[in-house]
Amino acid sequence: MKIVFLKDIPRVGKKYEVKEVADGYGRHLVAQKLAEPATKEVLARIQGRMATDATLKKVHTELLMKNLEALGGTTITLKGKANEKGHLFASIHKEEVLAELKRSTHLDMHPDYVILDRPLKELGTYQIPVVIEKNRVTFTVIIEKTG
C-alpha cells in the first residue's frame, strides 16, 4: 500500500513522504490519522501543503534572523529533580528548552535551528548554539535543583 505520511514517524517516514508499506500497517497508520493513501487527489493536496509550509518557514526564518541578535546572551533557567551528585532524574530535552525560551523571550523557534546533540542530564550551565542559515548565536541554559 502506498501512503503519504502526515506526521513524522521515527524510523518509518517523515512528514509528506510517500512510501510503500505493508497493507495492514498502512491501514493502521490511516486509521490513526498519521498517513493517507497516496491517491492523485491526496498527492495534489499534499503538494499544496508543502508549498505553504515552505513559505511559512521562509517567513519565520526571516523574522528569526531579525531577532537573532537579541537571543545572543539570553539566559534561561530550568529546574529539575536531581540526586546528590547532580544527576537529573528526568532529562531535559530540546522541546523543554524551546518552550522555556518561548515563554521568557517570546521567540517561537523551530527545533531544527537549536543544536542540542543529546538531552541535558546534569545540573549546571550549558551554552546552547542556535544556527539559522549561516548565522550562529548561543544562549545560556542554567539547570537548577528543585526544592
C-alpha positions as CSV (number, residue, x, y, z in Angstrom):
1,M,0.0,0.0,0.0
2,K,1.4,3.4,-0.9
3,I,0.8,6.1,1.7
4,V,1.7,9.8,2.4
5,F,2.8,10.5,5.9
6,L,1.0,13.4,7.7
7,K,3.4,13.4,10.6
8,D,7.0,12.3,11.3
9,I,7.2,8.7,12.5
10,P,10.6,7.8,13.8
11,R,12.4,5.1,11.8
12,V,9.5,4.9,9.4
13,G,8.9,8.1,7.5
14,K,8.9,11.9,7.5
15,K,6.0,14.3,7.1
16,Y,4.8,14.4,3.4
17,E,7.0,11.5,2.4
18,V,5.4,9.0,0.0
19,K,6.3,5.4,0.9
20,E,5.2,1.8,0.1
21,V,4.3,-0.1,3.3
22,A,2.6,-3.3,4.2
23,D,-1.2,-3.2,3.7
24,G,-2.1,-3.8,7.4
25,Y,0.4,-1.3,8.6
26,G,-0.8,1.3,6.1
27,R,-4.4,0.8,7.2
28,H,-3.3,1.2,10.8
29,L,-1.5,4.5,10.0
30,V,-4.5,5.8,8.1
31,A,-6.9,4.8,11.0
32,Q,-4.5,6.7,13.4
33,K,-4.6,9.7,11.1
34,L,-0.8,9.5,10.7
35,A,-1.0,8.9,7.0
36,E,-3.3,8.9,4.0
37,P,-3.5,6.6,1.0
38,A,-1.4,8.1,-1.9
39,T,-4.1,8.9,-4.4
40,K,-3.8,11.6,-7.1
41,E,-6.1,14.0,-5.1
42,V,-4.2,13.5,-1.9
43,L,-0.8,14.0,-3.6
44,A,-2.0,17.2,-5.2
45,R,-3.3,18.5,-1.8
46,I,0.0,17.5,-0.1
47,Q,2.0,19.4,-2.7
48,G,-0.1,22.5,-1.8
49,R,0.6,22.0,1.9
50,M,4.3,21.5,1.2
51,A,4.4,24.8,-0.7
52,T,2.5,26.6,2.1
53,D,4.8,25.1,4.8
54,A,7.9,26.1,2.8
55,T,6.6,29.7,2.5
56,L,5.7,29.9,6.2
57,K,9.1,28.5,7.2
58,K,10.9,31.1,5.0
59,V,8.9,34.0,6.6
60,H,9.5,32.5,10.0
61,T,13.2,32.3,9.3
62,E,13.4,35.9,8.2
63,L,11.7,37.0,11.4
64,L,14.1,34.9,13.4
65,M,17.1,36.4,11.6
66,K,15.9,39.9,12.8
67,N,15.6,38.7,16.4
68,L,18.7,36.5,16.4
69,E,20.9,39.2,17.9
70,A,18.5,39.7,20.8
71,L,18.8,36.0,21.5
72,G,22.6,36.1,21.9
73,G,23.5,36.3,25.6
74,T,20.0,35.4,26.8
75,T,19.9,33.2,29.9
76,I,17.0,30.9,30.8
77,T,16.7,28.8,33.9
78,L,15.1,25.4,34.1
79,K,14.5,23.4,37.3
80,G,14.5,19.6,37.8
81,K,14.7,17.0,40.4
82,A,18.2,15.7,40.9
83,N,20.2,13.4,43.2
84,E,23.1,14.4,45.5
85,K,25.6,14.1,42.7
86,G,23.7,16.5,40.4
87,H,22.2,13.9,38.0
88,L,18.7,14.7,36.9
89,F,16.0,12.1,37.4
90,A,14.4,13.2,34.1
91,S,16.4,14.5,31.2
92,I,15.7,17.9,29.8
93,H,15.1,17.7,26.1
94,K,15.2,20.3,23.3
95,E,11.4,20.8,23.3
96,E,11.5,21.8,27.0
97,V,14.4,24.3,26.4
98,L,12.4,25.8,23.4
99,A,9.2,26.0,25.5
100,E,11.0,27.9,28.2
101,L,12.8,30.1,25.6
102,K,9.4,31.0,24.1
103,R,7.9,31.7,27.5
104,S,10.7,34.0,28.6
105,T,11.7,35.7,25.3
106,H,8.5,35.2,23.2
107,L,10.7,33.7,20.3
108,D,9.0,30.7,18.8
109,M,11.8,28.8,17.2
110,H,11.8,25.7,15.0
111,P,13.6,22.8,16.8
112,D,15.9,22.3,13.7
113,Y,17.7,25.6,14.5
114,V,18.7,24.6,18.0
115,I,21.8,22.4,18.2
116,L,21.3,20.0,21.2
117,D,23.0,16.7,20.5
118,R,21.7,14.9,23.5
119,P,19.3,15.7,26.4
120,L,20.7,17.6,29.4
121,K,21.1,15.2,32.3
122,E,23.0,17.1,34.9
123,L,22.7,20.3,36.9
124,G,24.8,23.2,35.6
125,T,25.2,25.8,33.0
126,Y,25.1,25.0,29.3
127,Q,25.8,27.1,26.2
128,I,23.2,26.1,23.5
129,P,24.0,27.2,19.9
130,V,21.3,28.4,17.5
131,V,22.2,28.2,13.8
132,I,20.0,29.9,11.2
133,E,21.4,29.6,7.8
134,K,25.0,31.0,8.2
135,N,24.3,32.9,11.4
136,R,25.2,31.4,14.8
137,V,24.5,32.7,18.3
138,T,24.4,31.0,21.7
139,F,22.2,31.3,24.7
140,T,22.7,30.0,28.2
141,V,20.6,27.4,29.9
142,I,21.0,27.1,33.7
143,I,19.7,23.9,35.3
144,E,18.9,24.1,39.0
145,K,17.7,21.6,41.5
146,T,14.1,22.0,42.6
147,G,13.2,22.4,46.3
